[in-house]
Amino acid sequence: MTSAKRLRIAVAGGGLLGRLAAWRLALGGADVSLFEAGELQRPAGACWAAAGMISPLSELVHSPMEIYHMGLQSLALWSGWIAELEQTTGTAVRYRRNGSIVVAHQRDSSQLDQFRQDLAAVLGDTAAAELQPLDAEQICGLEPDLQHFTRGIFLPNEADIDNRHLLQLVLAELQRLGVHLEDKTPVECEPGAVLLRQGRERRGFDLVVDCRGMGARELARDLRGVRGEVLVVDTREVCFGRPVRLMHPRYKLYAVSKPDGTTVIGATEIESEDLSPISLRSSMELCSALYALNPAFAEARILESNVNLRPAVPDNLPFVRAGEGLIQANGLFRHGYLCGPALVCRLLEAVRETTESVVVQ
């Protein structure tokens, strides 16, 4: 960022979007302050509980085409941003671009067929390269721990990231860049200022960037929360080299193995803003589906059960809304790691437009 005056920017919300925005703004030369209502070391919400999948194809059937294009843009951005992080931190980012696998049991094979047909209809001429059918031998070659499945689909152009490791590395980079970090500090946002809820202190800035997710409802009144439930289990018996999705009539389970021996499992969203603990029914369905992927999961230990609300608007598309002194970026729904970098680019463009004399890198 080049300017006669260093721009003072407040970023509200220390989740994935807020951290990425603060990072890119600080790299551009802005004087950035990051406010988080919870703890920056372990943020609450979907960014910490998520599986970290970057899966534009898997989401294409049930999401608008714009999500797919934002996902492709984010895949390209992740590669460059991760290289930057690795160079400055001296730490390898746990990022895999090994594709993903979709499987179904024989009795649910129609679900797999429908998924492939729907994707092929949208992809058109590129379907042959993007969708690779798998037989039992091919599945086993990619994922030996899925040896009892006879049919599947390989989506080679997908990725996943160890989200908790990434959040910690970005936090360390923010500290290195001199970003002012304030956790356990809930704020309200207004043009050119944040109001600290504790003490009612008002702090002025040249620009406020609101990335608070569900915390921003007083400004983004069309936001709704969509409940997500995940389990984290520990086992050394099963380890997948890429995200695995299981097609089922009632739910679409995903399982993502992490480098520490844990596996994150979850299913589709629930249209509810209930934040009560995970239900017995949900736990049983998740565990039984995981056991169906590989019986060795029966001896896995449940380390965590997490419930969070994903911020979404009626069209389920993320948005950037810019006004004088205030920019809102929100609505990532279940697409945080898929669309986050692309949304940050839109946010940076809004900063360029609203601050005129500065150039954001």
Disulfide bonds with the S-S distance in Angstrom:
none
